[in-house]
Amino acid sequence: MVITEKIKEVISKAPFIPIATVSSNGEMHMIVVGKVVEVRDGDILAFGIYKMEVTQRNIKDNGKMQVVIATMEGGPKGFRLEGKACIEEKLVLFKAEKVEELL
């Protein structure tokens, strides 16, 4: 399992979450989203969709996505998660495959 209890703790404290996708022609696209709606099956983060037209198009093209989770609460902590995403109804579902501690 990639998402540990330590990462889940940071997820619960993160004030906002940057996510990055890449288009089919290699252009990066970064946005900031609110909270993680839920953590599913251990390694899947669910984000609510509000607009996100370019992000959705990039996910449909190739699914590549990075998520940064960070907080200063209780001291600086942060992680970069890499993996694949898909769209399911009104949610972006991101399956974390790799994690890197940032702080």
Secondary structure, DSSP 8 states (H G I E B T S, - for coil): --S-HHHHHHHHH-S-EEEEEE-TTS-EEEEEE----EEETTTEEEEE-SS-HHHHHHHHHT-EEEEEEEE-TTS-EEEEEEEEEEEETTEEEEEEEEEEE--
